[in-house]
Amino acid sequence: MKISDIIENVLKELIEETDGEARFQRNELASRLNCVPSQINYVINSRFTNAHGYIVESQRGGGGSITIRRVSTGNSGYIMHIVSGMGDAISQQSAFAFIRNFLDYGIISEREAKLMNGAVSNSVLRRIEQPVQDILRASIMKNMLLSLA
């Protein structure tokens, strides 16, 4: 078994033991598994991504820590489906349509819809040239949706 597979299995066990959310220090885990911290980073960046159903948060200072949270099912499954199928760029019109659907399906509130519409509108991104504008809009949209998941 490769060290990457071992790291993945250990992290998944940690997540299971803590009901979907594992918090650990990278250096301590690397020491425990007899590997270098960069191997832990590689596994997290390649196997614990948003597309795989995880949210990863990293805190620096004071020894630093990493939190990996498994996204729950339900509305989250629908959100993850949309996020994974959205692509790397999205127009304002398409973003607004997605937001309207989330509102219609009761996944987001009216207030959340207004905030999301404001964040992805052309007026906010007007100083950025195309196609970067649509790429940035997709990134903002995906991150907002993952925060809701």
JOMO-V601077 format. One record per residue. N is the residue number from 1. RES is the residue in three letters. PHI is phi as a letter, one per 30 degrees, with the letter a starting at -180 (999 if undefined). Layout:
# JOMO-V601077
n | res | phi
N | RES | PHI
N | RES | PHI
This chain:
# JOMO-V601077
n | res | phi
1 | MET | 999
2 | LYS | d
3 | ILE | d
4 | SER | d
5 | ASP | d
6 | ILE | d
7 | ILE | d
8 | GLU | e
9 | ASN | d
10 | VAL | d
11 | LEU | d
12 | LYS | d
13 | GLU | d
14 | LEU | e
15 | ILE | d
16 | GLU | d
17 | GLU | d
18 | THR | c
19 | ASP | h
20 | GLY | j
21 | GLU | b
22 | ALA | c
23 | ARG | b
24 | PHE | a
25 | GLN | c
26 | ARG | e
27 | ASN | d
28 | GLU | d
29 | LEU | d
30 | ALA | d
31 | SER | d
32 | ARG | d
33 | LEU | c
34 | ASN | h
35 | CYS | b
36 | VAL | c
37 | PRO | e
38 | SER | d
39 | GLN | d
40 | ILE | d
41 | ASN | e
42 | TYR | e
43 | VAL | d
44 | ILE | d
45 | ASN | d
46 | SER | c
47 | ARG | b
48 | PHE | b
49 | THR | c
50 | ASN | e
51 | ALA | d
52 | HIS | d
53 | GLY | j
54 | TYR | b
55 | ILE | c
56 | VAL | c
57 | GLU | b
58 | SER | b
59 | GLN | c
60 | ARG | c
61 | GLY | i
62 | GLY | i
63 | GLY | j
64 | GLY | i
65 | SER | a
66 | ILE | b
67 | THR | c
68 | ILE | c
69 | ARG | c
70 | ARG | d
71 | VAL | d
72 | SER | d
73 | THR | d
74 | GLY | j
75 | ASN | e
76 | SER | d
77 | GLY | d
78 | TYR | d
79 | ILE | d
80 | MET | d
81 | HIS | d
82 | ILE | d
83 | VAL | d
84 | SER | d
85 | GLY | c
86 | MET | d
87 | GLY | i
88 | ASP | d
89 | ALA | b
90 | ILE | a
91 | SER | d
92 | GLN | d
93 | GLN | e
94 | SER | d
95 | ALA | d
96 | PHE | d
97 | ALA | d
98 | PHE | e
99 | ILE | d
100 | ARG | d
101 | ASN | d
102 | PHE | d
103 | LEU | d
104 | ASP | d
105 | TYR | d
106 | GLY | i
107 | ILE | d
108 | ILE | b
109 | SER | d
110 | GLU | e
111 | ARG | d
112 | GLU | d
113 | ALA | d
114 | LYS | d
115 | LEU | d
116 | MET | d
117 | ASN | e
118 | GLY | d
119 | ALA | d
120 | VAL | c
121 | SER | d
122 | ASN | d
123 | SER | d
124 | VAL | d
125 | LEU | c
126 | ARG | d
127 | ARG | d
128 | ILE | c
129 | GLU | d
130 | GLN | d
131 | PRO | d
132 | VAL | d
133 | GLN | e
134 | ASP | d
135 | ILE | d
136 | LEU | d
137 | ARG | e
138 | ALA | d
139 | SER | d
140 | ILE | d
141 | MET | d
142 | LYS | d
143 | ASN | d
144 | MET | d
145 | LEU | d
146 | LEU | d
147 | SER | d
148 | LEU | d
149 | ALA | d
